[in-house]
């Protein structure tokens, strides 16, 4: 298992630790003062149920067994299953076949660094210099040969300095456009490109604004957000935040700036709280998203990360939490045969 520990400063003084394993990062969503809503998300009539998904660690041949075991607890099958992949590894056909076998669409979250070489900032320059063209061409050809729908979340959370592909919007956009062009040339139109910033940019500077990382409408199929409620006990700089506090401002910006793009919440989760608090958070999150028809799906980050210094994000962390999830996100689809 990969482990990385990234320290970053917020508002010049507080020290935050973003601890992560190869299954991904759980960055801080920021103090409440940074999440005051400036836009009101458009409300409307939803024509289809809000789809849901779940994150599952991609551990080779254990993936099939582990995914099947996880899905037993849910009232319905997810529409999406997300996992992480880094550079240098082959197109994960085994994993996406397993996901499709349970009736879901795979989402690959592609980290722009190599296994064992994560502390430098070489990959974006190398991508833009063409040194990864053959790697991505192989991926594109494999995806095109497979022919079925797959979501690719390229360089997610690029506006957070816990990743080495951050803090250089021009290099990021150039890399995205280059690789998307390779996929297009290989006729991998079944790959849907997901642009996925964190709900808060770190550092919070004009030069690191999330929207500077947007590659352009012709290169993006979905816009997305990652954001978490770390609760009252993660650090002195955190407090319990509602789903609306975390998401309303950045979600409103997506709706305003990219009105033609469908939205997916590609990572969300909630820390344990007082009795009943996390279950209520789940119900409130579902109610909030259900009123915004542009949001098509939400993917729960279903992992206990206490060993990495983060909360237990699992939806079955408490019985009433799992019940709340099954009566909201999962229930919609089970009642319609989903």
N, C-alpha and C positions, 0 to 999 in steps of 0.2 A: 504494500500500500504506500502511496506517495504521501508525504507530509510536507507542508510548507507553512511557515509562520511569517506573516508580513505585518510589520508595525507601520502605522501611518498616523499623521497628525491631523486633527480636525480643529478648526478655529484657533490654530497656532499653539494651543497648550495641551488639550486632552490627548492622551495616548491611547490609541485603540489597537487591538490585536485582531487581525483577520486570519484565523487559523483554518487551514483547509487540507483535505486529502485529495487524492486523484479524482475523487468523485465530485469535486467542485468547491466553490467558495461561498461563504455566507456573510457578505459584507454588511456593515451597520447601515441602517436606513437613515441615520442622522437624528440629532435632537429634534424635538417637536417644533422648535422655532424655525427650523429649516424646511418644514413641511406644511407651512400655512397655505391653504388653498388660494390660488389666484384665479383659477378657472373653475367653472361649474360644468362637469361632464354632461354632455347632452343626454337626455333621457328619451326613451321611445319604447315602442312596442316590439318585443322580441318575437321573431318568427319561428325560432327553433330553440330548444333548450340550450342552456350554457353547457358546453362540453367540458369534461374534466380529464385530468391526467395525473400521473404520479412519477416521481423520480425513482429510478432503481439503479443501484450500483452495478456496473458492468464488470463482472468478475468471470470472464472467460466461460468455461464449460459449466460453472455453477449458476450461470445467469438464468437458464431455463427453470431450474428447480427453485431458485430464490424468488424469481418473479411470480411463479405459480403460487408459492406459499404466501407471498404478500397479498396477492389479489383475492385470496380466499376470504379475507375479512371484509371486503367491500360488498355493498348491496348490488353493484353492477360492475361490468367491465369498463375500464377507462377507454376513452377515445384516443389518448396519447400516452406514450411512455417515453421518458427522457433519460438519457445517460450521457456520460462524458467521454471524450476521446481527445488525445493530444496528437501533435504532429509526428510523422514518421511511421505511424501504424497503418496497416491496410484498411481499406473500406470495410466497415464492420458488418458484413453481410449476415454472419451467423446471428448476431444480436438483433438485427432488424427482422430477420426471418422469425425469430422467437417472438418478437413483439407483434408481428402481423398474425402469428398463429393464435394469439389471444384476442384478436379482433381490433387491435389498436394501431395507430400510426406512429412510427418512430420519430423522435426528435433527437438529433445528434448535436450536442453542445461541444463545439470544437475549440479546444484550448490552443492558442498560438505559441506553443513552446514545445520543446522536446523533452521526453522522459529523461530525467537526470541532468537537465541543463535548463534550469528555470530562473536563474538569478541574473541573467543578462538581458539585454534588450536588442538581441541580434535578429530575432525572427522576422519582425516587420521589415527591416532593411533587406534581409535575405529574400523574403517573399517578393519585395518590390524589385530586387535585382534579378529575379527569375530563377533563383536557386531552388525553389520549391515547385517550379512549373511542372516537372515530370511527376512529382508526388500528387499534385492536385489533378493532373491529367489522368492519372491512374484512377483516382477516386471518381472523377467525372465519368470515365468510361465504365467503371464498375456500376455506378448508379444508373447510367443510361441502359446498360445491359439488363439490370434488374427491372427497370421500367416502371416500378411502382412508386407511389407517393412516399416521400421522406422529407422531413423538415431539417434544415441545417442552420444551426445557431452559431454563426461564424464570429469568433472573438467576442463573446458576450461580456458584459460589464466593462466595456472598454473605457468608460469614464471613471473607473475606480483605480487608484494607484496601488492596489494589492496585486494587479496583474502587470506583467512586463510589456504588454501591448497597449498600455495606457499613455495618456499625456502627450500624444502626438496625433491629433485628429487627421492631419493631411496624410501622414504615412498610413494610418488605418484605412482611410477612405480609398487611397490609392491601391492598397493591398486588396481590399474587398472588391473593387472594380476589376482588378486584374484577374482574380480568381473566378469571379462570376463570369467574366468573359471567356475564360477557359472552359467552364462548364457549359456555357452556351455553344461554344464551338464544337463541343463533343455531344451536343444535342441531349444534354441531361436536363430536359425541361420538367422532368418529374421531381426535381429537387426544388423545394420552396425555401427561400432565403429569409431568415428571421433576424431582424435587427433588434438587439436586446440590451439596452443600457440598464444600469442600476438606477433606482428611484432618486438617489442623491449622488451628485458628482463630487468626488474627492480627488484633488483639492477643489474647493468651491471658488473657482476663478472663472473669469469670462473666457479665458483661453481653453478651459476644460469643460465648457458647456456641452451637455450631452448631444445637442443637436448639431454641433460641429462635426460629429462623427457619422452623421447620416450620409450614406453613399449616393443618394438620389433615388427617386421613385422607380426608375427603370431597372434598378439593381436590387430592389427590395420587394418581397412578397407580403411579409408580415412585419408589423412593429410590435414591440413587446416591452415588458418591464420585469425587473426582479426587485423584490422588497420584502422585508421581514419585520415582525414585531419581536424584538429581543426581550421585552418585558422589563420588570423593575429590578432584576437582580443580576443582570449580565455585567454591568459596571456602573460606576457612579454617574456616568453620563447618559444612562438609559432610563427610560420609564415606560410603563405600559402605554402602547399606542393602538388606537383603533385602526381597522383596515382603511377607513376613510382618511384618517390623518396621514397615513403613510402614502396612500396612492392618489388622493384627489388632485394634488397639484401636477405631478408628472403625467397622470392619465389625462387630465384636462389638456395638457400641452400636446400630447399625441393626437387627441381628437381635433385640436385646432390646427396643427401643423401638417398632419397627414390624413386628411379626411377620407381619402380614397382607399386607405389600407385597413384591413382587418387587424384586430388587436388580440394578442394572447398574453396572459400573465404567465410567463414561462418559469418563474420560481416564486413561490410564496410559502410562508409558514408562520407559526406562532409559538412562542415559548410557553412553557407551563406557567400558570398563574394561580390565583386563589381558586378554591373550588367553584366550578361552573364558569370560570372566566374565559378559559380557552374555548370551551364549547360555544359560548355566546359569541366569541370572536369569529369562529367559523361560520355560524349562522348569519352574523352581520355581514361578513365578507360575501357570502353567497347572495344575500339580499341586495347588497350594493351593486355587485357585478351584474346581477340579473336585470337591473334597470337600465343597463347600457348595452344596447344591441350590437354596437360595434365590437364589443369584447366577445369573442367567440369561444374562448376556452381559458381554463386556469389549471396550472400544474402544481400540485402540492409537493414540496420537498420533504419526502418521507424518510428522514434519517435522524438517528440519535447521535449528536455530535458532541456529547459531553467530554469525551476523551480528547477532543481537539479544542476544548475551552469554550464551546458554544452550547446553546440550549438543546434539549431533546425536542426536535422538530416533529417527531412522529405523530401521526394522527391518532394512533392507538395508545398514546401516552397515558390517556385516561379513558375509561369506558364511556363517559358522557361525551368526550371529544369524538370518538369514533361514531357514536350514535348520531351526533350532530352532523358529521360529514355524510353519513349514509342517508340521513334524512334531508339533505340539501344537495350537495354536488353530485353524489352518486344516485340518489333517489330519482331524480328527474328522468334519468335514462332507464332505470330499472322499471319504472312505471310505464315506459313506452317501449319496452322490449329491448332496451339498449344494452 
